[in-house]
């Protein structure tokens, strides 16, 4: 059974940085895509960033230039470095992994950015 475990959330002030990490376990197949999504207060879940096995990345316009996604394929770990955080980045951040045609989600980690 595939499990995704996130870590690294917390409370910071605007302009500060946080690093989220997600470790996947239990997969017998290679993970095609890993990524981060978020759900802000009263909002729908939205894409933050994704990274393919070969390293190709995508970013939401709202975070491009501030956030950097990276992964260690050997360890099945994906990280999200978040710099210059803004109050509007406040959300629950979810790790996602696409394995063959199945999508798996972590339990979420809270990121709160105070003004």
C-alpha angles and dihedrals in degrees: 000000000000116000129185118199120191128199140170106064123134149122120304138159124253112280094029129111138240133183121213123198132192127191121197122204138173098043119135092187131059116268110245099195135009124188153148129251130178141203117205125199108296091357136114120249111273137189117260103173141330135196129198126217090261092052101259109149138199127194137190111248090240093063104030110123093019103057128053125195122203137167141199106217094192092056098032090233126143123191133194117204108200118194132176091021119201131202089250089063088070106122147109106277119213129198116221133193128189113207114180100311099334128097123212130191137201123226094257135248125230120239116187122184117192121205 
